[in-house]
Amino acid sequence: NAFYIPGVQPQEFQKGDEVVMKVNAITSIHTQIPKDYYRLPFCKPSGGPKMASENLGEFLTGNKIQSSAYSINMLTESFCEKVCQVELSR
């Protein structure tokens, strides 16, 4: 069985292939305006976040898809890898 999502092309992965991780804007029950994911102290990708929308629909619906600092590979186990270290203040 399969289904089709308009504007999204299926991808095939082999063992070890990189699976690109992306982030989206953060929404709140207290406001209708989404916040940029990286306004909070999350780890940023090297070279800074880049816009990574896959189709026009994502853009038109207000999704702000960006690159992520996280890296995973298909069918490859990995445990507790440090992405970055951030010091938080009050």
N, C-alpha and C positions, 0 to 999 in steps of 0.2 A: 504494500500500500504506500501511496505517496500523495503529497499535496503540493500545490503551487502557491507561492506568495508573490503577487505581482511586484516586479521591480527587484526581486532578489534572485540571484543566480545560484543554483546549487554548486557546492564545492566538493571536490573529492580530496581526501588526504591519505597519504601513505604513512607508515610508521616513521616517526622522527620528524615529519613535516611540522613547521611552525604554524601554530594556530594564533592568528592575530587577535589580541584582546583589545576591546574598545570600551570607553566609558561614555555615559550620557549625562545630561544636565540633571540636577537634583531638584525634586519638587517637594513641597511642604503642604501640610493641611492648613497652615496658617496664611499662606499667600498663594496667589495664582501664578506668580512670576517664578519661573524656574531659575535656579542659581547654577552658575558654571561649576562643574565638578571640581576644578582646581582652585576655586576660591577657598576651599577647605584644605587643611594641611595634608593632602594625600601625596604620595610619591609621584613625581612627574617623570616622563620619559627623558632620556638624555637628548639634548637638543631642543627640549621643550615640547609641549603637546601640539599636535597638528590636527586640523579638521579631517575627519575620516568618514563623512557621510557616504552611504552606498547608493542612494538614489534621491530623486527629487522629492519624493513623498516624505522622507525623513526631514528634509529641510523645510518643507511647507507645513508640517505638523509641529514645528518648533523644537524638534529633537536637535540637540547639539552634540553630535557624535565626535569624539576625539580619540586620539591614540592613547595608549596606556603604557605604563612602565612595566607591566607584568608580561611575562613570556612563558608560554607553555608549548609543548610539542606533543603531537598525536601519539598515543599509546606509549608514552615515556613517563615513568614514575620519577617524581622529584619531591623532596621533602625539605621544608623549612629553609628556603633560600631567602636571604635578606635582599630586599629590593632597594631600600634606602633607610636612613635613620634621620628622624626629624625631632628636634627639641621643641617641646610645646611650652608656652608661657601662659600665665593667667591673663 
